[in-house]
Amino acid sequence: STSSAISSFSSTYVRVLSARGWINNIRAGSFSCQGNHIKANSKLVAFNTEQAGKAMKLWKTVSCFRNQIFTFHLFSPTDVVTDMDFSPFEENLLATCSGDETVKLWRLCDPELEQPSSPELTICPGQGRLEMVHFHPSSSGLLAVGTAKCPLIWDTSRQDAPLAGSYSCCNMSCAFTNVCEKHTSQQECQSREVKLWDSRKLSSSLSSVFIHTPSPFIFFSLFNTEVSHCLTDTSTRGVAMVPKLALNVMSCEVMCVLQLTDSCIVPISYHVPRKEFHEDLYPDTMGTTPAMPAEEWWQGGNKQVEKVSLHPDKRPKAKLPPDPARGCSTSSSPLSTPSSSAVPSRSPSSTSGLSSGFLPSPSPSQRPTSKFRHIQGAVMHRDTHITNMRGLNLTTPGECDGFCVNRHRVAVPLSISGGQIAIYERSQPGRLPDASLPTIQNSVNVADFSWDPFDTHRLAVAGDDAKIRLWQVPEGGLKETLTEPELILQGHTEKIYSIKFHPLASGLLVSSSYDLTVRLWNLESGEQVKLLTGHKDQVFGIAWSPDGKFLATVCKDGKVRIYDPRKSTSPLQEGPGPEGPRGARIVWVCEGKYLLVSGFDSRSERGLYLYSADSLSSGAIANIQVDVSPSTLIPFYDPDTNVIILTGKGDTRVHIYEIVPEDPYFMECSSFHSPEPHKGLAFLPKTECNVRDVEIAVGLMLSKTTIEPVAFRVPRVKKEFFQDDVYTDTAVWWEPVLTASAWLSGSNGQHKKISLKPKNMTAVSEAPKEAPVRKYLPSSVYLEEKTDEQKKEELLSAMVAKLGNMDDPLPQESFEGVADDEWVSEYHGADLCCKLVMIK
């Protein structure tokens, strides 16, 4: 038979890292250019992205890649970056070419240091748009630049002019790819052709292969033999190959690529199913010392870079890391030749089993993390759901939360004419009857509504007719339709945005309206008592301070304001708010010392902005971009844990952060994902949490037909103890401290606090300390030597124990009429016993 050669990589398989190993929360650039959009070396990843009003920025990675955490750094070229490349000889040197027709060289610092704000070198070829940039593979100081007119070669030590310019051409791409598009009436299909060329004879290609890709596709081939392929789930913006020196050779990883998508970078690893290091898989690869300077190459030199072994034991020792006190390293030439050969600072043999040569971030003690970072959200048992709801109004205004709850009942607006509101009792979960139920008939469309925190039977409803109606729900729920409100508040001249009850004083309500005013109402007298001015556009959100002294607003005019309503109708402070005009919410955090605003930036990207309540005019002291979505993030803040939970109407993801009053300010925790888009999420009082399951918040999630309780739990091992580090004393905010008239006259107060610890639970801080359990026997047991006679005795004892006592009667003796052949086992046992005696 005829034998054919089989590739060593014929069994290569693809391994896509789990989402925990991706670089997430990015937004890849959507512009078109000839570059790959992403480049990587053994330590860094650079990629195109759209962020913060710029067309593109370059990022140093800030995520987990192969179980290593990276520090976030950012620097920005002045225009759209069309291509980039890392130096093969200096891992901290990056070259970029951009739409402003310049080439820039950036010398990056160590991860824990601040990155440079300006390039080390700027080159202006003056040949039109720049498309590609590439370092010379064997000579230091040489850059190839592809312009709109011709490719150029630059010596960075001679910055005045290029060494050479080639003939005019359309681009500098080294890959020869023809894309043919075939259209049918049913669908569009793209077919890509890959060709193999001999550089000594470019008149025709040696061979070619067509790849039909109905979806994003990454393949691994050796000449014309396809070895492996990976069909990806998301669209690809670019792909970069990780250098050979960063591969995990001990697990037979032969290639690793980084796939750039719209929102993340996905590492895709190719492995050969073997173990340990295999020479046939890893021939020597290019080292990191240049073979010659630029002048020698220009004079005709053709030296090649010295190759190094990929075997962990044969690699040269890495250079010592630089002293952080020295800052960024500098050199006389932007592309100076390294003084000695070096491989990446991390090799598989020096990372205790961690693959990848990427540089890890500072120690965990320097990275504050939240104790709530592993918080888990879970939908409660179906027995607690309210189902079969019909005719819900799912298009409430953006300033409205969509529905509201208290510890006893839920209010949900209906799409029926007349502004009707359904009331559901939490004590009566289950399937609702198909027949219509009694409702509250508000007579006009509902703009916003809220339960009185001190009276679980009173519901305030703001309507499109600029009136606020107060309704009293009878004990046990609605038995008949309500048509007459308890009280009507009139004063606004246009539609009302939102309403909020005072957190300490009973009978005090605030409202904002399209007439650009904010008004305070005394429900005891049914009259308006304060009118606050100063807003120049729609008021997106209002919030009382925890002590009830101040009122904060966020407005469409781009301002955040703080009022002291009892002293002045004008703002006490104001400062710049989110730029986006789509909507915003505001809440007081960190004991009322800070304000958190959820809003949009100028690019309609959702974000969180933190302000100091003492200096609004200074602007946000910290902000974080969350994601892109049309709905406003509605915040719920737990003052006991400083945890804020946010989601938007129509979202499937619930974002969770811990807010701290110092850097990093926002500590992201695990998210909760609902199986279907929810229409709202409202939270119950802290007393509804089951402390035995370490619940820190319980919310009700509204969908099209159901209301489902969701518990947010902190995973703990010793749940039999009360977790007093999680449950601080909580405020009794459901009991009023003052009356409306007392507060208006200048009185202040604060809620009393209670402990959530059950009487029959012991606090975890008071739990008895357990003695450490010895996992292994003392060393004396292992060191004790036994004689050969002792070993024989132990062996015989074990064998005899398995046989049983020879004096015991055989089982057959208890039966009558036993056949002779059934006694064979007795002789076998006696024979074995004799053998044992002989051994002894």
RALINCOR-V768031 format. One record per helix or strand of 3 or more residues. SS is the DSSP state (A for helix, B for strand). FROM is the first residue (numbers start at 1). LEN is the number of residues. If there is no record, write none. Layout:
[[SS | FROM | LEN] [SS | FROM | LEN]]
//
This chain:
[[B | 13 | 4] [A | 19 | 3] [B | 38 | 3] [B | 45 | 3] [B | 58 | 3] [B | 73 | 3] [B | 81 | 6] [B | 93 | 6] [B | 103 | 5] [B | 121 | 3] [B | 130 | 6] [B | 142 | 6] [B | 150 | 6] [B | 164 | 5] [B | 177 | 7] [B | 188 | 9] [B | 207 | 6] [B | 217 | 6] [B | 225 | 7] [B | 238 | 4] [A | 244 | 3] [A | 249 | 3] [B | 253 | 8] [B | 265 | 7] [A | 294 | 5] [A | 312 | 3] [A | 324 | 3] [A | 348 | 3] [A | 364 | 3] [B | 376 | 4] [A | 382 | 3] [B | 403 | 3] [B | 409 | 6] [B | 420 | 6] [B | 439 | 3] [B | 446 | 7] [B | 455 | 9] [B | 467 | 6] [B | 487 | 4] [B | 496 | 6] [B | 508 | 6] [B | 518 | 5] [B | 527 | 6] [B | 539 | 6] [B | 551 | 5] [B | 559 | 5] [B | 573 | 4] [B | 585 | 5] [B | 594 | 7] [B | 606 | 7] [A | 616 | 3] [B | 622 | 6] [B | 634 | 5] [B | 643 | 5] [B | 653 | 7] [B | 666 | 3] [B | 680 | 4] [A | 686 | 3] [A | 691 | 3] [B | 695 | 8] [B | 707 | 7] [A | 740 | 5] [A | 764 | 3] [A | 779 | 5] [A | 788 | 16] [A | 811 | 4] [A | 820 | 20]]
//
